[in-house]
């Protein structure tokens, strides 16, 4: 059964700077410790990654999957959907709303691992996903922009 996680964070950086970080997929292992391997498989005519392979330590087990990215609302948002892999469903998005020197980042993820996960482990995994997607992102971006 798919679970949806949604949260927001304010980052002291421009929306463009944050968008650049979240689309630099190969740097994910530098700022998200659960990401063990990331490889761009395909790009579009603008040289933006459209298919990306991930190997992630999900604590329960290491999972591998490939996501397809949609830039139709870039740079205001970035969406993705599962192309193939060890999970049943993985769909999500980042959206960016810039106000002066701060950008509100909204992260949403719908995940169905395709195997049973006990409640406490599921909640821990959700916290780790959101922490990586938002808190680690904030730290990485603000360190890079000198904030």
C-alpha positions in Angstrom: 0.0 0.0 0.0 1.3 3.4 -1.0 2.1 5.9 1.7 2.4 9.7 1.1 4.8 12.0 2.8 4.6 15.7 2.4 6.6 18.5 4.2 8.1 21.9 3.7 11.2 23.8 4.7 12.5 27.3 4.2 15.9 27.6 2.7 18.0 30.8 2.5 18.8 30.6 -1.2 17.2 31.3 -4.5 14.8 28.8 -6.1 17.3 28.5 -9.0 20.2 27.6 -6.7 18.0 24.9 -5.0 16.8 23.6 -8.3 20.4 23.2 -9.5 21.2 21.2 -6.4 18.2 18.8 -6.6 18.9 18.2 -10.3 22.6 17.5 -9.7 21.7 13.9 -9.0 25.2 12.5 -9.0 26.1 14.7 -6.0 23.3 13.2 -3.8 25.7 10.8 -2.1 27.7 13.8 -0.8 24.7 15.2 1.1 22.4 12.3 1.6 24.2 9.5 3.4 21.7 6.8 2.4 22.4 7.3 -1.3 25.2 4.8 -2.2 25.2 5.2 -6.0 23.6 7.5 -8.4 24.0 7.3 -12.2 22.4 9.4 -14.9 21.1 7.0 -17.5 19.5 9.5 -20.0 19.2 13.2 -20.6 16.9 15.5 -22.7 17.9 17.9 -25.4 18.8 20.5 -22.7 21.2 18.0 -21.1 18.9 17.6 -18.1 18.8 14.1 -16.5 15.6 12.4 -17.5 16.3 8.9 -16.2 18.4 8.3 -13.1 19.5 5.1 -11.4 19.7 5.1 -7.6 21.1 2.6 -5.1 19.8 3.5 -1.6 20.4 2.0 1.8 16.8 1.9 3.0 18.0 0.4 6.3 15.7 -2.6 5.9 17.6 -3.5 2.7 19.4 -1.8 -0.1 17.0 -0.9 -2.9 17.8 0.0 -6.5 15.5 1.8 -8.8 15.4 4.1 -11.9 13.3 7.3 -11.9 12.0 9.3 -14.8 12.1 13.1 -14.3 9.6 15.6 -15.6 10.8 19.2 -16.1 7.5 20.6 -17.6 7.1 23.1 -14.7 10.9 23.8 -14.3 12.3 25.7 -12.5 9.2 26.1 -10.2 9.0 22.4 -9.7 10.5 19.0 -10.5 8.5 15.7 -10.6 9.5 12.1 -10.9 8.0 8.7 -11.3 9.3 5.1 -11.0 10.5 3.7 -14.3 11.7 0.3 -12.8 13.3 -1.2 -9.7 13.0 -2.9 -6.4 9.9 -0.9 -5.2 6.4 -1.1 -6.4 5.6 2.7 -6.6 7.8 5.8 -6.2 6.3 9.1 -7.3 7.2 12.6 -6.0 8.0 16.2 -6.5 9.8 19.2 -5.2 8.3 22.7 -5.7 10.0 26.0 -5.0 8.3 29.3 -4.0 10.8 32.1 -3.6 10.2 35.1 -1.2 13.0 37.7 -1.1 16.0 35.8 0.3 14.1 32.6 1.3 12.6 29.8 -0.8 9.9 27.6 0.6 10.6 24.1 -0.6 7.7 21.6 -0.7 8.6 17.9 -0.9 6.0 15.2 -1.6 6.6 11.5 -2.0 4.3 8.6 -2.6 6.0 5.3 -1.9 4.9 1.6 -2.0 7.9 -0.6 -1.2 6.0 -3.6 -2.5 6.8 -5.6 0.6 5.5 -5.5 4.2 7.2 -3.0 6.5 6.3 -3.0 10.2 4.8 0.3 11.4 7.7 1.6 13.5 10.2 0.9 10.7 7.9 2.6 8.2 7.7 5.7 10.3 11.5 5.7 10.8 12.0 5.3 7.1 9.6 8.2 6.4 11.5 10.5 8.8 14.8 9.6 7.1 13.4 10.3 3.7 12.0 13.7 4.7 15.2 14.5 6.6 17.3 13.8 3.5 15.0 15.5 1.1 14.6 18.7 3.2 16.9 19.1 6.2 20.0 17.7 4.4 19.1 19.7 1.3 18.9 22.9 3.4 22.2 22.3 5.0 23.9 21.5 1.7 22.5 24.4 -0.2 23.1 27.0 2.6 26.7 25.8 3.0 27.2 26.2 -0.8 25.7 29.7 -0.9 27.5 30.9 2.3 24.3 31.4 4.3 
